[in-house]
């Protein structure tokens, strides 16, 4: 499951949601009010400076930061390339590798 913190009317947030929907990936979005107070709170809480803020659920209690819309798109393209190459691998494992190589 992917968790997104999104701002209303944010083009990058909308793009991230569209990427997940078009790839049939389950997600849950949390709408952040577009006020300075709300944005500052979530930026501090999630240690990210922009929106969307995207996380992948690892297990019931743990999440891993994916990043923003561009990071999500890079991961999805990587997973699609692996799938089209008919490589038999665990996509979550490859997502880990991609995220941690940065």
C-alpha angles and dihedrals in degrees: 000000000000121000120203131189104206137181120224113259093008110147093208091050091049090049092052091050090049092050091053094045094048090050091047093238117157113241143162121213128206113203112222115203111243095242127120091240094054094043092050091049095053094041089056095040095050097031092233128124102210145029143295097046107197128194134177119220110234098181137333095298107022134076131182122213113244096177127221137332095289091051091050091050091050092051093047092049090050092051092047091051091052091048093048090050088057091234111162102226139130107261093209089055090052091047088055091050092049094048096046096047089072 
